Amino acid sequence: MMATPALTVQQALAQFYQEHDFGEDGGVNEKLAYLKIGPVSVPIPNTQERREMIHLHDLNHIINGYDTSWRGESMVSTWEFVTGGWGFRPFIWGLIFSAMCVGLALFPKATFKAFVRGTYTRGLLDLRLPKSVLMSLIISDLQQRLGLQPNGVYPVLARHRWQFAGLYVVALGSWLVLILGAVWFGYRLFS
């Protein structure tokens, strides 16, 4: 999954989109994007927020070596969350929070590893680079700027375990509240 370190960001993204059949520029001009849940593709709105940021999310897959499986999406979303996320973009935050929750529930070890990595590295938005400059960077140079180590090994500290446990409780607790709220709303609506 890891792109050749000598490729430019633009070349690596083009390769990523071709390998995953995501269309030109990751489907940025489509009205809908599709979320694969098993054999089913669920349409989600391809909002302006998403169109502006999808190349960065896809680049995060590339520079971290995370695939596009549910496990990989959970890991990249957790890394994005920990490195500071997406500024004030509520729809994007909702997507990464949801994917992170999937990881917390189904892939806790991998999600923890991505969490720890995120505490040692920076996110792409921290660089504040114009898109044209970002696209011309070499992947290995970009990884170095963000503090991503080639071997991907980051020491686990006691604070990581406590922080992750807190995140786990908050994330899964919020989903429980949403589910109970939906059940209550459904009960009120149909009784």
Secondary structure as UniProt FT lines:
FT   TURN            5..6
FT   HELIX           9..19
FT   TURN            20..21
FT   HELIX           24..27
FT   TURN            28..29
FT   STRAND          32..37
FT   TURN            38..39
FT   STRAND          40..45
FT   HELIX           48..64
FT   HELIX           70..82
FT   TURN            83..86
FT   HELIX           90..106
FT   HELIX           108..120
FT   HELIX           124..127
FT   HELIX           131..136
FT   HELIX           139..146
FT   TURN            150..151
FT   HELIX           158..190
//
